[in-house]
Amino acid sequence: MRKGFTLLELLIVIIIIGILAVFALPQFFSTATRAKEAKAKQVLGEIRSAEMIIKGLTGNYSSAAAGGNISAQIDGKDAIRLTIPSGDPYYSYSAGATSATATANATNCGGCTSPYTITYDTGVIS
């Protein structure tokens, strides 16, 4: 008696795996995108927190591009310093400010065809 699988049994298994892959792959890519967005929002939250502390210490907001620092000094010493992340493969970050408002941006640069920006203005990250 021969042992093994028939060609028909193997084809049925391959078809079932293909059907499962059709439903699983889009969900996987969606999850990966949401994770990247969550990281960007977390970085923006850190920038926002630093800006609020700086505003409380100095009365003004601070600005910086990627790789730069937003900071406040008291008596010539850094009271707070946050380095804006650079080199992220998915987002580029920046923080801009006037005396009254602050804005932080996370611009999608991860090879997507339609880049977008997450912005907050001393309030809710959207």
N, C-alpha and C positions, 0 to 999 in steps of 0.2 A: 504494500500500500504506500502510495506517495504522500509525502508531507509537504505542506506549503500552502500558499494562497493562489487562487486562480486569478487570471487577468481581470475578470469581472469584479472580483472582490477588491482588488487593488484600485481599479478605476473608481469604484464607489467611494472608497476611503479618500482618494484624491479629490473627488468632486465635493465631498462633505467638508474637507479642509479648505477648499477654495471658497465655498459658500461662507464658512465661518470667517475667513480672512476678509471677505468683502464687507462684513459688518464690523469687524474688530479694528481694521486699520484706520478708518476715519475717526473712530472714537479715540484711538491712541494719539493721532495727530492733534485732535481737539484738546486732549488732556495736556499734551506737551505745550501747546500754545497758551493754555490757561496758566500753566506753571510759570512760563516766561513772563506773562503779564503780572502774575502775583509777585514775582521778584521785583519787577519794575515798580509796582505800587509800594512795595516794602522800602525800596531805596528812596522813593519820593516821600514816604512817611518820615524817614530818617532826616531828609533834607528839611522837610517842613518843621520837624521838632527842633532841629538846630536853628532854623530861622526864627522860630518863636522865642527860643532862649536868647538869641542874639538881640532880637527886638526888645526883650525885657531888660537886658543888660545895658544896651547902648541907646535904645530909642529908635534905631534904624535897622533895616534889613541889610543883607550882604548879597553879593553876586559872585558867581564863579562859573567857568566853563569846565568841561570834563578834565579831570586831573588837577584842577585848581582847588583851593580851600575856601570855605566860608568860615569865618572865625570872628571872635570878639576878644578884645584884650582889656584887662583891668590892671592898672598899675604897671603897664608894659609887659604883662605876662598873658599868655593865651588862657582865657577863661573857658573857651570852647573852640574846637577846631574840627571840622568835618571835611575830609577830602572827597570831592565829587568823583565817583568812579569813572575810570577810563579803561578802554580795552575790552569792554563787554561785547561779546559777539552778536548780541541781539538788540541792544539799546545803546544810544548815546545820551548822556545826561547833561543838563545845564541848569543853573539857577540864576534868575534875574530879579532885580529888585529896584523899587523906588523907595522913597521915604515912607510911603503909605502902604504899599502892597509888595508881595513877593510871589514869584511864579517859578516853579520847577518843571522841567520838561523831561520826558523820557521818550525819545523819538525812536521808533522801530526801524532798525537798520539791518535786520537779520535776513535779508534776501527776499523779503515779501514784495509782492508786486504793488501793494498799496500801503506805503508806510503811514503811520498815524502817530499822534502825540498825546500823551497823558499829561494833563496840566492841572495844577491846583493853584488857587489864588488865596492863600492864607486861610484855607477852609478845607472843603471836602476834596479828596482826590477823585477824579472822574476819568 
